[in-house]
Amino acid sequence: MLTRNPKTKSSLQILQDSVKWHHMAHKVSSLLDVYSGLLSNESMILAVNSSFVDPLLQFESQLKIIESSFGMLVVMPSLDKVKEMGSSYEYIEDMKNLYHNILNTYENILTSLVSKDLYKLQILKEMLVWMRKDSSYMQERIMVIINKVLRFTVTKVRKYISVDAPCLGLLAAELSLLCSHEDPSIVKQASLGMCHLLYIARCQNDIGTNKPTNGKSHSLQFPSSDVEFLPKEFQQDESKIAQRVGQTLLPPLLTDFVRSLLMKLSSPDDKIASDAASILIFTLEFHAEKVTMVSKIVDAIYRQLCDNNCMKDVMLQVITLLTCTSPKKVIFQLMDYPVPADDTLIQMWQAAGSQVSVAPHVLKTILLILKGKPGEMEDTVTEGKRFSLDTTNLMPLAACQALCTFLPLGSYRKAVAQYFPQLLTTLMFQVFYNSELKPILKDRALYAQDALRVLLNCSGLRQVDITLMKENFWDQLSEDLCYYHGVCFIAKTLSEYNFPQFPETLSYLYKVSVEGPRRSEDTVIVLLFLTELLNNYFKDPLPEEFLVLFINWIKDSNPVVSRLILHRIVHMLPIINKTENVSSILIAILDAFLSKDDNVVLQALLTLRRLLNELDKVTYSLGTRIGSSYCTLMDHINGGIRSMAIRHFGQLVRDMRQYTWMVNDVVLEGLVPLILFLEDDDKRVAEACKYTLKICTSQLKWSTSRLLKDENYSFEMVVLNICNNLITSHRNYITDLTSDTLRFLWSPRTYLKRASVILIGYLAKSGGHLLLRDEIRVMLDVIGRLLRDEDPMIKQLAEITYDIFKKKAHKLTSAPLKQNFQKLLKLFYIKKLKPLYNYNSPNGQIDSPTDSKDIKNDKAL
């Protein structure tokens, strides 16, 4: 029987050894494949790095290669396992060298990329993202590689003239989260990486201020104390990380840091989300003022909250912190969502309004938004670029709805009191805008009205709101026709309750009026509100500054504004009457007579008449100017204005009868149109002329009144009577009256030409001796043209008048001595005139066909 040699291996052992060596050979082969693959990738990366490919495309292609190489690394067996398979020292050393060569090659690829462009530090950030997806033993080793690349970058930036590493914020966010990793070895590496990164960021901050001018390397040195101390400081301490990062990173980089952490809040990994939340909140508590692109951050939070993100409290806290440092940006973004606001947005509003310190800034921003008009495109409303402005600007609606959330908050009590006048006025504007757009806005049109009611209730004016409700005011307010009345009613109700904010409100309304509201409808609302308050509160003379304001409104280019202030002045007569410089407002009203808007002119006439009835008669020092202004309107194209101006002229003369030295000149200035418009086709005008002529002729002590009675009326006899009286008492005015009549001969209105021909004929007959040769020649030329007029009656009348002037011209051809004798004789011998034309005014006569289309040009002639 054969005995087995103990040194001889069994077949089982041989088989096991064979499998082991075959497995080891496979491992070795895989390592060699990784090594060769990395060398191949390195050559491709270097080739792309040296090409002139577009930088973005270059980076994308290199990132794909790096990711492929990263995948090779994470599937490698660990070095310990490779060692276990070795049978000799030389073999183990060879495997170690191969293993380290693979890692060094990957590291060299990264350093070669970073050495040429610091932007490619972005690859390190992507590596950390890939690493999180793989929890293999390689994580620590990858962190070591990243640290080596960062350390290499530190040595490079010391020599750079400029440092531009835009990805530091994103990389810092990834490293900061790893500083709280469960594996102490990774925490240590991440903390060291943070040190290197912050040093690079410091170089980026200090370049240009600490950079030597002699071209030597950067003077900043990596402090040994930081190397030893900072890694320990960062480990498991989110507060220290937030402080250091916020102090070091530039605002754009810190913004990237914050936005990256914000995205981590939605991570399915609760640990990552929790760590990101802690670091994010600490960062904003320390350095929120450095964060830019706030609107995009707010928008990202809104979208995450809409997706029912579980970190809602943290996100709302972010809104609160950002509002403390950037209230304008936060509020503008919060107002830029669909109306009505959903529950998520309302929660964000509440978070933004939770701090007392920012309440004034929030209200100021909302007031800025409320300067806009719903549905109106405005480029300057935000004093900058809007984020999502479309064809329908509904931000003011959102702002009104937001006020319903903000105003009742206890933290806003002081701010509401401070901005009460602005809020009150602005919300009245918005109620008006919304009433205009009610068919489009539907229920959303009530937000401004709701905000106005909330404002009253939050400002100690609850009784005002109750009174308005009892009067069914809020239901009627949205109606277009009632809105202007509604503004006055609010002011009146506030006045009745002696609202304590009156001084501030009055001051603000005056300020807005002086600066000029953005829109004409705003001016109307301010005008109504201010005048109603003044009328209810002031019993003394109106302050001078408000008088100036009224004058400016009378001169406003918007006829609605002019007409309204003229109307409101009538209701304020008691306090205006006591004003010392009341003549200035009278002059402004006279200027309104020249308005192109007939309604303004009519209201100016009515207002002036009411003022003259109420004011002290000392104001008639302006009598001559007032009379002249009336005379200007006597020839107005609008019959209602003509008749009112003529009638008011008569009332002025009657009121001024005690100022004989002044009134006679006023009467004679208006005499020609008063005579001519007796023939006006508009019965109102003709009757007004009779009314006024009775007053004027009575003032001049002429016996003309009986001829103006309907039963005695004859136009020619009235003219004859007036001219006879002129010869007797005011012959010196005949030449001027003749000149005044001349301009009416060119009128396209038939009745004016007829009347003018008759009047000028009698004036020539009575005072022709006062005319010069050249003046008579002009008269003959003008009357001669009327001989060819289409109207037969005008031709007939013109022939008689032409003959009068022709005789006057013939007398001027006689010897000068004879002429002088005739003129002297006329001074002492007055011969009364007799009827010349036998003219009967056509009853109900209609103007010739050309009148209707030419009458509009009458004023130009």
C-alpha positions in Angstrom: 0.0 0.0 0.0 1.4 3.3 -1.0 1.7 6.1 1.6 0.9 9.7 0.5 3.7 12.2 0.6 2.6 15.0 3.0 4.2 17.6 0.8 2.2 16.4 -2.2 -0.9 18.6 -2.8 -4.2 17.0 -3.1 -6.2 17.4 -6.3 -8.7 19.6 -4.4 -5.9 21.9 -3.3 -4.5 22.0 -6.8 -8.0 22.9 -8.1 -8.4 25.6 -5.5 -5.0 27.1 -6.3 -5.8 27.1 -9.9 -9.1 28.9 -9.4 -7.3 31.4 -7.1 -4.6 32.2 -9.6 -7.1 32.4 -12.4 -9.2 34.9 -10.3 -6.0 36.8 -9.4 -5.1 36.9 -13.0 -8.5 38.3 -13.8 -8.1 41.0 -11.1 -4.7 41.9 -12.5 -6.1 42.0 -16.0 -8.9 44.3 -14.8 -6.4 46.7 -13.2 -4.4 46.7 -16.4 -7.5 47.5 -18.4 -8.4 50.4 -16.0 -4.8 51.7 -16.3 -4.8 51.5 -20.1 -8.3 53.0 -20.2 -7.2 55.9 -18.1 -4.1 56.5 -20.3 -6.3 56.5 -23.3 -8.7 58.9 -21.7 -5.8 61.1 -20.6 -4.6 61.4 -24.2 -8.0 62.3 -25.4 -8.5 64.9 -22.7 -5.1 66.5 -23.5 -6.0 66.5 -27.2 -9.3 68.3 -26.5 -7.6 70.6 -24.1 -5.2 71.8 -26.8 -7.8 72.2 -29.5 -9.8 75.3 -30.5 -13.1 73.7 -29.7 -15.8 75.9 -28.2 -15.1 76.1 -24.4 -18.6 74.8 -23.5 -18.4 71.9 -25.9 -14.9 71.2 -24.8 -15.9 71.1 -21.1 -18.9 68.8 -21.8 -16.8 66.3 -23.8 -14.1 66.3 -21.1 -16.7 65.8 -18.3 -18.0 62.7 -20.1 -14.5 61.3 -20.3 -13.9 62.1 -16.6 -17.1 60.4 -15.6 -16.2 57.4 -17.6 -12.8 57.3 -15.9 -14.5 57.7 -12.5 -16.7 54.7 -13.3 -13.5 52.7 -13.9 -12.1 53.6 -10.5 -15.1 52.7 -8.4 -15.2 49.2 -9.8 -11.6 48.4 -9.0 -10.8 45.9 -6.3 -9.4 47.3 -3.1 -5.6 47.3 -2.7 -5.9 45.0 0.3 -7.7 42.4 -1.7 -5.1 42.6 -4.4 -2.4 42.2 -1.7 -4.1 39.1 -0.3 -3.8 37.4 -3.7 -0.1 38.0 -4.0 2.4 35.2 -3.3 5.6 37.2 -3.3 6.9 40.5 -2.2 7.8 41.5 -5.7 4.3 40.7 -6.9 2.7 42.7 -4.2 4.9 45.7 -4.9 4.1 45.5 -8.6 0.4 45.5 -7.7 0.7 48.4 -5.4 2.6 50.4 -8.0 0.0 49.6 -10.6 -2.7 50.6 -8.2 -1.1 53.9 -7.3 -0.3 54.6 -11.0 -4.0 54.3 -11.8 -5.0 56.8 -9.0 -2.1 59.1 -9.9 -3.1 59.1 -13.6 -6.7 60.1 -12.7 -5.3 62.8 -10.4 -2.9 64.0 -13.2 -5.8 64.3 -15.6 -7.7 66.5 -13.2 -4.6 68.7 -12.4 -3.9 69.1 -16.1 -7.4 70.4 -16.7 -7.5 72.7 -13.7 -4.0 74.1 -14.4 -5.3 75.5 -17.7 -8.7 76.7 -16.6 -10.0 77.2 -13.0 -13.5 76.9 -14.3 -12.9 73.2 -14.6 -12.9 72.9 -10.8 -16.6 72.3 -11.6 -15.5 68.7 -12.3 -14.6 68.2 -8.7 -18.2 69.2 -7.7 -19.5 66.7 -10.2 -17.2 64.0 -8.7 -18.7 64.7 -5.3 -22.2 64.2 -6.8 -21.1 60.9 -8.4 -19.5 59.8 -5.2 -22.8 60.3 -3.3 -24.4 57.8 -5.6 -21.8 55.2 -4.8 -21.0 54.2 -1.3 -17.9 52.0 -2.2 -14.7 51.9 -0.3 -13.2 54.5 -2.8 -15.0 57.5 -1.3 -12.2 58.3 1.0 -9.6 57.9 -1.7 -11.7 60.1 -4.1 -11.8 62.8 -1.4 -8.0 62.5 -1.2 -7.7 63.0 -4.9 -10.0 66.0 -4.7 -7.9 67.5 -1.9 -4.7 67.0 -3.9 -6.2 68.8 -6.9 -7.4 71.7 -4.6 -4.0 71.8 -3.0 -2.4 72.0 -6.5 -4.8 74.8 -7.3 -3.8 76.7 -4.2 -0.1 76.7 -5.4 -1.2 77.8 -8.8 -3.4 80.8 -7.8 -0.5 82.3 -5.9 1.1 82.9 -9.3 -2.0 84.0 -11.2 -2.5 87.7 -12.1 -6.2 87.1 -12.0 -8.3 84.4 -10.4 -11.6 83.4 -11.9 -13.2 80.3 -10.4 -17.0 80.6 -10.8 -17.8 77.2 -9.5 -16.5 77.7 -5.9 -19.9 78.2 -4.5 -21.3 75.0 -5.8 -18.2 73.0 -4.8 -18.3 74.6 -1.3 -22.0 73.4 -0.9 -21.0 69.8 -1.6 -18.0 69.9 0.6 -19.9 71.5 3.5 -22.4 68.7 3.5 -19.6 66.1 3.6 -18.2 67.9 6.7 -21.1 66.3 8.6 -20.6 62.8 7.0 -21.0 59.7 9.2 -17.5 58.5 8.2 -14.8 60.5 10.2 -12.2 59.9 7.5 -14.5 61.6 4.9 -15.3 64.4 7.3 -11.5 65.0 7.8 -10.9 65.1 4.0 -13.9 67.3 3.4 -12.8 69.8 6.1 -9.4 70.0 4.6 -10.9 70.5 1.2 -12.9 73.4 2.6 -9.7 75.0 3.7 -8.2 74.8 0.3 -11.3 76.1 -1.3 -11.6 79.1 1.0 -8.0 80.0 0.3 -8.7 80.0 -3.4 -11.7 82.2 -2.8 -9.6 84.6 -0.7 -7.2 84.9 -3.6 -10.1 85.7 -5.9 -11.4 88.3 -3.4 -8.1 90.0 -2.8 -6.8 90.1 -6.4 -6.4 93.6 -7.5 -6.1 95.0 -4.0 -3.2 92.9 -2.7 -1.7 92.0 -6.1 1.9 93.2 -6.3 2.6 95.7 -9.1 6.1 94.3 -9.8 4.8 91.1 -11.4 5.9 88.8 -8.6 3.8 86.0 -7.4 0.7 86.5 -5.2 1.7 87.7 -1.8 -1.0 85.7 0.0 0.3 82.7 1.8 -1.7 79.7 3.1 -1.5 80.2 6.9 -0.2 77.2 8.7 -2.6 77.9 11.6 -5.5 77.5 9.2 -4.2 74.2 7.9 -4.1 72.9 11.4 -7.1 74.6 12.9 -9.7 75.0 10.2 -10.3 71.4 9.4 -11.1 70.7 13.0 -13.3 73.8 13.1 -15.4 72.7 10.1 -16.0 69.2 11.4 -19.6 68.7 12.4 -20.1 72.4 12.9 -22.5 74.0 10.4 -22.4 77.4 12.1 -18.6 77.7 11.6 -18.9 76.6 8.0 -21.6 79.1 7.3 -19.6 82.0 8.9 -16.4 81.2 7.1 -18.1 80.6 3.7 -20.2 83.8 4.0 -17.1 85.8 4.9 -15.0 84.5 2.1 -17.1 83.9 -1.0 -18.0 86.8 -3.3 -21.8 87.5 -3.6 -22.3 85.5 -6.8 -20.5 82.5 -5.4 -22.3 82.7 -2.1 -25.6 82.8 -4.1 -24.6 79.6 -5.8 -23.8 78.1 -2.4 -27.2 79.1 -1.1 -29.1 77.9 -4.2 -27.3 74.6 -4.2 -28.2 74.0 -0.5 -31.8 75.0 -1.2 -32.0 72.3 -3.8 -30.7 69.7 -1.3 -33.8 70.4 0.9 -35.8 68.2 -1.5 -33.2 65.3 -1.3 -34.7 61.9 -0.5 -31.9 61.4 2.0 -33.1 62.9 5.2 -29.6 63.4 6.6 -28.5 65.4 3.6 -31.7 67.5 3.7 -31.3 68.2 7.4 -27.6 69.2 7.1 -28.4 71.4 4.1 -31.2 73.1 6.1 -28.9 73.8 9.0 -26.1 75.3 6.9 -28.5 77.2 4.8 -30.2 78.9 7.7 -26.9 79.7 9.4 -25.6 81.2 6.2 -28.6 83.5 5.7 -28.6 84.5 9.4 -25.0 85.7 9.1 -24.7 86.8 5.5 -28.1 87.1 3.7 -27.2 90.7 2.6 -24.6 89.2 0.2 -27.0 86.9 -1.6 -28.0 88.0 -5.1 -30.6 86.7 -7.5 -33.1 86.7 -4.6 -36.1 86.6 -7.0 -35.0 83.3 -8.5 -34.4 81.8 -5.0 -37.9 82.9 -4.0 -39.4 81.4 -7.2 -37.5 78.1 -6.5 -38.9 78.0 -3.0 -42.5 78.6 -4.3 -42.2 75.8 -6.8 -40.7 73.4 -4.3 -43.5 74.2 -1.8 -46.1 73.6 -4.5 -44.6 70.1 -4.9 -45.4 69.5 -1.2 -41.8 69.5 -0.1 -41.4 68.2 3.4 -39.0 71.0 4.5 -41.7 73.7 4.3 -40.8 75.3 7.7 -37.2 75.7 6.6 -38.1 77.2 3.2 -40.5 79.7 4.8 -37.7 80.6 7.2 -35.5 81.3 4.2 -38.2 83.7 2.9 -38.2 85.5 6.3 -34.4 85.9 6.3 -34.2 87.1 2.7 -37.0 89.6 3.4 -34.9 91.1 6.2 -32.1 92.0 3.8 -33.8 92.2 0.4 -37.5 93.1 1.1 -38.0 94.8 -2.3 -36.8 91.8 -4.3 -38.7 89.3 -2.3 -42.0 91.2 -2.3 -41.8 92.0 -6.1 -41.3 88.3 -6.8 -44.1 87.3 -4.4 -46.5 89.7 -6.2 -45.6 88.1 -9.6 -47.8 85.0 -9.4 -51.4 84.3 -10.6 -54.2 86.0 -8.8 -55.9 85.0 -6.6 -53.0 83.7 -4.5 -53.0 80.1 -3.5 -52.4 78.8 0.0 -48.7 78.3 -0.6 -48.2 81.9 -1.7 -50.2 83.2 1.3 -48.0 81.2 3.6 -45.0 82.8 1.9 -46.6 86.3 2.4 -47.0 85.6 6.0 -43.4 84.5 6.3 -42.2 87.6 4.6 -44.3 89.8 6.9 -43.4 88.1 10.2 -40.6 90.6 11.2 -41.4 94.0 12.7 -38.2 95.5 11.4 -39.0 94.9 7.7 -42.7 96.0 7.8 -42.0 99.6 6.6 -39.9 98.3 3.7 -42.5 95.7 2.7 -45.3 98.4 2.7 -43.1 100.8 0.7 -42.5 98.0 -1.9 -46.2 97.2 -2.1 -47.0 101.0 -2.5 -44.5 101.0 -5.4 -46.3 98.1 -7.0 -49.6 99.8 -6.5 -48.4 102.7 -8.7 -49.1 100.3 -11.5 -52.5 99.9 -13.1 -53.9 96.3 -13.6 -53.6 95.3 -17.3 -51.2 98.2 -18.1 -47.7 97.6 -19.5 -45.2 99.8 -17.6 -41.4 99.5 -18.0 -40.5 101.8 -15.0 -42.9 100.7 -12.4 -40.4 98.6 -10.6 -37.4 100.9 -11.3 -35.8 98.0 -13.1 -36.5 94.8 -14.9 -39.6 92.8 -14.2 -39.2 89.1 -14.0 -42.3 87.8 -15.8 -44.2 90.8 -17.0 -46.8 89.7 -19.6 -49.5 91.6 -21.5 -51.7 91.6 -18.4 -50.0 93.1 -15.4 -51.8 91.8 -12.4 -49.2 92.6 -9.8 -51.3 95.5 -8.4 -54.2 93.0 -7.8 -51.8 90.6 -6.0 -50.5 93.5 -3.9 -54.0 94.4 -2.9 -54.7 90.8 -1.9 -51.4 90.7 0.0 -52.3 93.8 2.0 -55.3 91.9 3.3 -52.7 89.5 4.8 -50.1 92.0 5.9 -52.2 94.8 7.4 -53.9 92.8 10.2 -50.5 91.5 11.5 -49.5 92.8 14.8 -46.0 93.4 13.5 -47.4 95.9 11.0 -49.3 98.2 13.4 -46.6 100.9 13.5 -45.9 100.7 9.8 -49.6 100.9 8.9 -49.9 104.1 11.0 -46.8 105.5 9.3 -48.0 104.8 5.8 -51.7 105.4 6.3 -52.1 108.4 3.9 -50.2 106.6 1.1 -52.1 103.4 1.6 -55.5 105.2 1.7 -54.8 107.3 -1.4 -53.3 104.4 -3.4 -56.1 102.0 -2.6 -58.6 104.6 -3.7 -56.7 104.7 -7.0 -56.8 100.9 -7.3 -60.5 100.7 -6.5 -61.1 103.1 -9.4 -58.8 101.1 -11.8 -60.5 97.9 -10.8 -64.0 99.3 -11.4 -62.9 100.1 -15.0 -61.7 96.5 -15.5 -64.5 94.8 -13.6 -65.9 92.9 -16.7 -62.4 91.4 -17.2 -61.3 91.0 -13.5 -64.7 89.8 -12.2 -64.3 88.9 -8.5 -60.7 89.9 -8.5 -61.8 93.5 -8.8 -62.8 93.5 -5.1 -59.3 93.0 -3.7 -58.6 96.7 -3.6 -61.9 97.4 -2.0 -61.2 94.6 0.6 -57.8 96.0 1.3 -59.3 99.5 1.8 -61.7 98.1 4.3 -59.0 96.2 6.1 -56.9 99.4 6.3 -59.8 101.3 7.9 -60.4 98.6 10.5 -56.7 98.3 11.3 -56.3 102.0 11.7 -58.9 102.6 14.4 -61.5 103.6 11.9 -63.9 100.7 12.3 -66.9 103.1 12.8 -66.1 104.6 9.4 -66.3 101.2 7.7 -69.6 100.4 9.6 -71.1 103.7 8.5 -70.1 103.1 4.9 -71.6 99.6 5.0 -74.9 100.9 6.4 -75.1 103.3 3.5 -74.6 100.4 1.1 -71.5 102.3 0.0 -69.2 99.4 -0.8 -71.7 97.7 -3.2 -72.2 101.0 -5.1 -68.5 102.0 -5.1 -67.5 99.8 -8.0 -70.1 101.4 -10.3 -68.4 103.8 -12.7 -70.9 106.6 -12.4 -70.9 106.6 -8.6 -67.1 106.4 -8.0 -66.3 110.1 -8.0 -69.2 110.7 -5.7 -67.8 107.8 -3.6 -64.4 109.5 -3.2 -66.1 112.6 -1.8 -68.3 110.4 0.5 -65.3 108.6 2.0 -63.7 112.0 2.7 -66.9 113.3 4.2 -67.3 110.3 6.4 -63.7 110.4 7.6 -64.2 114.1 8.4 -67.4 113.3 10.4 -65.5 111.0 12.6 -62.6 113.4 12.9 -60.1 110.8 11.8 -56.8 111.4 13.7 -54.7 110.9 10.5 -56.1 114.1 9.0 -52.9 116.2 9.2 -50.7 113.5 7.7 -53.3 112.7 5.0 -53.7 116.4 4.1 -49.9 116.8 3.9 -49.5 113.7 1.7 -52.3 114.7 -0.6 -50.7 118.2 -1.1 -47.4 116.5 -1.8 -48.9 114.2 -4.4 -50.7 117.1 -6.0 -47.6 119.3 -6.3 -45.4 116.4 -7.6 -48.1 115.5 -10.0 -49.8 112.0 -10.0 -48.8 109.5 -12.7 -52.2 109.5 -14.4 -55.0 112.0 -15.0 -57.5 109.9 -13.2 -55.3 109.9 -10.2 -55.3 113.7 -10.3 -59.1 113.7 -10.3 -59.3 111.4 -7.3 -56.8 113.5 -5.3 -58.6 116.7 -6.3 -62.0 115.4 -5.1 -60.6 113.9 -1.9 -58.5 116.9 -1.0 -61.1 119.6 -1.7 -63.7 117.6 0.3 -61.4 117.4 3.3 -60.6 121.1 3.1 -64.2 122.0 2.8 -65.1 120.0 5.9 -62.2 121.0 8.1 -61.3 124.6 7.2 -63.5 127.4 8.4 -60.7 130.0 8.1 -59.2 131.5 4.9 -57.8 128.8 2.6 -54.0 128.6 3.0 -52.2 130.2 0.1 -50.4 127.0 -1.0 -53.8 125.3 -1.6 -54.9 128.3 -3.6 -51.9 127.9 -5.9 -52.7 124.2 -6.2 -56.2 125.1 -7.3 -54.9 127.5 -9.9 -52.6 124.8 -11.3 -55.5 122.4 -11.5 -57.6 125.0 -13.4 -54.7 125.2 -15.9 -54.4 121.4 -16.2 -54.2 120.0 -19.7 -56.9 117.4 -18.8 -60.3 119.1 -19.3 -61.9 116.8 -16.7 -59.5 118.1 -14.0 -60.1 121.7 -15.0 -63.9 121.3 -15.0 -64.0 119.4 -11.7 -61.8 121.9 -9.8 -64.0 124.8 -11.2 -67.0 122.9 -9.9 -65.5 122.2 -6.5 -64.5 125.9 -6.1 -68.2 126.7 -6.1 -68.7 124.5 -3.0 -65.8 126.1 -1.2 -66.9 129.8 -1.6 -67.0 130.5 2.1 -63.3 129.7 2.7 -62.2 131.1 -0.6 -64.0 134.4 0.0 -61.8 134.9 3.1 -58.6 134.4 1.1 -56.5 137.6 0.6 -55.1 136.8 -2.8 -58.5 135.7 -4.3 -57.8 137.8 -7.4 -55.3 135.2 -8.5 -57.9 132.5 -8.7 -60.2 134.8 -10.6 -57.5 135.4 -13.2 -57.0 131.6 -13.6 -60.8 131.2 -14.2 -60.6 133.9 -16.8 -57.8 132.0 -18.5 -60.0 128.9 -18.5 -62.3 130.9 -20.9 -59.8 130.1 -23.6 -60.1 126.3 -23.1 -60.8 124.3 -26.2 -63.2 122.2 -24.2 -66.7 123.7 -24.2 -67.6 122.1 -20.8 -64.6 123.7 -19.2 -65.6 127.1 -20.6 -69.2 126.7 -19.4 -68.1 125.6 -15.9 -65.7 128.5 -15.8 -68.5 130.9 -16.6 -70.7 129.4 -13.9 -68.0 129.4 -11.3 -66.9 133.0 -12.0 -70.5 134.2 -11.7 -71.0 132.4 -8.4 -67.7 133.9 -7.1 -68.7 137.4 -8.2 -72.0 137.0 -6.4 -70.3 136.0 -3.2 -67.0 137.8 -3.1 -66.4 141.3 -1.7 -66.9 144.0 -4.3 -63.2 145.0 -4.0 -62.7 142.2 -6.5 -64.2 144.4 -9.2 -60.9 146.1 -9.5 -60.6 143.3 -12.1 -63.8 144.4 -13.7 -62.3 145.6 -17.0 -60.4 142.4 -17.5 -63.5 140.3 -16.6 -65.6 142.3 -19.1 -63.0 141.8 -21.8 -63.0 138.1 -21.2 -66.7 138.0 -21.5 -66.5 139.9 -24.8 -64.1 137.3 -26.2 -66.7 134.6 -25.6 -69.6 136.5 -27.1 -68.5 135.3 -30.5 -67.9 131.7 -29.4 -69.1 129.0 -31.8 -71.1 127.3 -29.1 -74.5 129.0 -28.7 -74.8 128.1 -25.0 -71.4 129.7 -24.2 -72.4 132.8 -26.3 -75.6 133.3 -24.5 -74.1 132.7 -21.0 -71.2 135.0 -21.6 -73.5 137.8 -22.9 -75.9 137.4 -19.9 -73.1 137.3 -17.4 -71.6 140.4 -19.0 -74.9 142.2 -18.3 -74.8 141.0 -14.7 -71.3 142.3 -14.3 -72.3 145.7 -15.6 -75.2 145.8 -13.2 -72.9 144.8 -10.3 -70.3 147.5 -11.2 -72.8 150.3 -11.7 -71.2 152.2 -8.7 -67.9 152.2 -10.6 -69.1 154.6 -13.3 -65.6 155.6 -14.3 -64.8 152.0 -15.1 -68.2 150.5 -16.2 -68.8 152.8 -19.2 -65.6 151.6 -20.9 -66.6 148.0 -20.2 -70.0 148.6 -21.8 -68.7 150.3 -24.9 -66.1 147.5 -25.4 -68.9 144.9 -25.6 -71.4 147.0 -27.4 -70.7 145.8 -31.0 -71.2 142.1 -30.3 -74.2 142.8 -28.1 -75.8 144.7 -31.0 -74.9 142.2 -33.8 -75.9 139.0 -31.9 -79.4 140.4 -31.4 -79.9 138.8 -34.8 -78.5 135.4 -33.7 -80.4 132.4 -35.0 -80.1 130.9 -31.5 -83.0 132.3 -29.5 -81.1 132.0 -26.2 -78.4 134.3 -27.6 -80.8 136.9 -28.9 -82.7 137.0 -25.6 -79.4 137.3 -23.7 -78.4 140.3 -25.9 -81.7 142.0 -25.2 -81.3 141.4 -21.5 -77.8 142.7 -21.4 -78.4 145.7 -23.7 -81.2 146.9 -21.4 -78.7 146.9 -18.5 -75.9 148.6 -20.5 -78.0 151.3 -22.2 -79.6 152.0 -18.8 -76.1 152.4 -17.3 -75.2 154.8 -20.2 -78.5 156.6 -19.6 -79.8 155.9 -23.2 -83.4 155.5 -24.0 -83.1 152.2 -25.8 -84.8 149.7 -23.4 -88.3 150.2 -24.8 -87.1 149.2 -28.3 -85.7 145.9 -26.9 -89.1 144.7 -25.8 -90.5 142.0 -28.0 -93.5 144.1 -29.1 -91.4 147.0 -30.1 -88.3 145.2 -31.4 -86.7 146.2 -34.6 -83.0 145.6 -35.2 -82.5 148.7 -37.4 -84.3 150.9 -34.9 -82.2 149.6 -32.0 -79.0 150.4 -34.1 -80.3 153.8 -35.1 -81.1 154.6 -31.4 -77.7 153.5 -30.2 -75.9 155.4 -32.9 -77.8 158.6 -32.2 -76.9 158.2 -28.5 -73.3 157.7 -29.4 -73.3 160.9 -31.4 -74.7 162.7 -28.4 -72.5 161.3 -25.6 -69.7 159.1 -26.8 -68.8 160.2 -30.3 -65.1 159.6 -29.6 -65.8 155.8 -29.5 -67.3 155.7 -33.0 -64.0 155.0 -34.7 -63.2 152.1 -32.4 -66.7 150.7 -32.7 -66.4 150.9 -36.5 -63.1 149.0 -36.3 -64.7 146.3 -34.0 -67.6 145.9 -36.5 -65.3 145.4 -39.4 -64.1 142.0 -38.3 -67.6 140.6 -38.3 -68.0 141.4 -42.0 -65.8 138.4 -42.8 -68.0 136.0 -40.8 -69.5 133.0 -42.7 -72.6 133.4 -40.6 -75.2 135.2 -42.7 -77.0 137.0 -39.9 -73.8 138.5 -38.7 -72.9 139.9 -42.1 -76.3 141.5 -42.5 -76.2 143.0 -39.0 -72.6 144.2 -39.5 -73.4 145.9 -42.8 -76.2 147.8 -41.2 -74.3 148.8 -38.0 -71.2 149.9 -39.9 -73.4 152.0 -42.2 -75.0 153.9 -39.3 -71.6 154.3 -37.6 -70.2 155.7 -40.9 -73.2 158.0 -41.2 -72.8 159.3 -37.7 -69.0 159.5 -37.4 -67.7 159.2 -40.9 -66.1 162.7 -40.6 -63.8 161.2 -38.0 -62.4 158.6 -40.5 -59.2 159.2 -42.4 -59.0 158.9 -46.2 -57.1 155.5 -46.0 -59.6 154.2 -43.5 -62.5 155.0 -45.8 -60.7 153.4 -48.7 -60.4 150.2 -46.7 -64.1 150.3 -45.9 -65.0 150.8 -49.5 -62.9 147.8 -50.5 -64.5 145.5 -47.8 -68.1 146.6 -48.5 -67.4 146.3 -52.2 -66.7 142.6 -51.9 -70.1 142.1 -50.2 -71.7 143.5 -53.3 -70.9 140.1 -54.9 -72.2 138.0 -52.0 -74.5 135.1 -52.7 -77.2 136.3 -50.3 -79.4 138.9 -52.1 -80.3 140.7 -48.9 -76.6 141.2 -48.0 -76.0 142.6 -51.5 -78.9 145.0 -51.1 -77.8 146.2 -47.7 -74.2 146.5 -48.9 -75.2 148.8 -51.7 -76.7 151.3 -49.3 -73.6 151.1 -47.0 -71.2 151.4 -50.0 -73.0 154.5 -51.1 -72.6 156.0 -47.6 -68.8 155.5 -47.7 -68.6 156.7 -51.3 -70.2 160.0 -50.3 -67.8 160.3 -47.4 -64.9 159.7 -49.7 -66.2 162.3 -52.1 -66.4 164.9 -49.4 -62.7 164.2 -48.5 -61.7 165.3 -52.1 -62.9 168.9 -51.4 -60.5 171.6 -50.3 -58.8 171.1 -46.9 -60.3 174.4 -45.6 -63.8 173.2 -46.4 -63.2 169.8 -44.8 -62.0 171.4 -41.6 -65.0 173.7 -41.5 -67.4 170.8 -42.0 -65.7 168.9 -39.1 -65.9 171.9 -36.8 -69.6 172.4 -37.7 -70.4 168.8 -36.8 -68.9 169.3 -33.3 -71.5 172.0 -32.5 -74.4 170.9 -34.7 -75.6 167.4 -34.0 -78.1 166.0 -36.6 -79.9 162.8 -35.6 -79.9 160.0 -38.0 -83.0 158.6 -39.8 -83.7 155.1 -41.0 -81.6 154.2 -44.0 -82.2 150.4 -44.7 -85.9 149.7 -43.9 -84.6 146.3 -42.8 -86.9 143.7 -41.3 -85.3 140.8 -39.6 -86.4 137.5 -41.3 -88.3 135.6 -38.7 -86.9 132.1 -38.4 -84.4 132.8 -41.2 -82.1 129.9 -41.8 -78.5 130.6 -42.8 -77.4 130.0 -46.3 -76.2 126.5 -47.3 -72.6 127.5 -46.9 -73.0 128.5 -43.3 -73.2 125.1 -41.7 -69.8 124.0 -43.1 -68.1 127.3 -42.7 -69.3 128.3 -39.2 -66.5 126.2 -37.6 -63.9 128.5 -39.3 -65.6 131.6 -37.9 -63.3 132.1 -35.0 -60.2 131.9 -37.3 -61.6 134.7 -39.3 
